[in-house]
């Protein structure tokens, strides 16, 4: 697939109100699913940001009711959904983003770079992943991850052409600059859905964005709730790499190889 229609659901959510947040997700998917290939929601959109105690109560495994609900919505709309939640695996909790398609869960990613204080609630992830999706390769990152060049480079090194970022950020200029740099230096598309609304003293800034492989903004939202639609042409990825190809021409190499952990899914594990 060369043309991909993306919807970025720049919404507020309510901390701990899983049913209400899922209902908001349902409304967006019902309205935009059949006309879009991919619908992206913010970081931890399903649960909101939680205290360590509440996080442990509301976090679920990826085969739990929350992901099952999202799988039903993806199948019903024939669209893929990217959304953030809190994952529980054994005694460990993670800030996780999932990619769910009409056939079920396709990819999951655990935030590797935790923001100040976040480690009191969740553990950091230890892998980057990319998967085959509708004829291209797609990868996931979460919020603070994008401020580290190595994260996007690791995901790009696995053949990713579309990087999707779930975000819960209040300092818009930092992420907007980082996202454009990550797209340009890896010659891939980056799509970011950020949260809006207020949480105590924090005002989430929105400004969701889609950036092309040249680092150009092709669609952007303001600071209020909206669902931003964008159509991207994946042939631009190869076009941008005709005269120069940063991943092939770099002389500072990553010594951590990727491996195929399942058919169509590649992973780089970090220490």
Secondary structure, DSSP 8 states (H G I E B T S, - for coil): --EEEEEEEE----TT-HHHHHHHHHHHHHHHGGG-SEEEE-TTTTT-S--HHHHHHH-B-TTSHHHHHHHHHHHHHT-EEEEEEEEEETTEEEEEEEEEETTEEEEEEE-SS--TTGGGT-B---EEEEEEETTEEEEEEEGGGGGSHHHHHHHHTTT-SEEEEEE--S-HHHHHHHHHHHHHHHTSEEEEEE-EEEETTEEEE---EEE-TTS-EEEE--SS-EEEEEEEETHHHHHHTSS--HHHH-SS------EEEETTEEEEE--
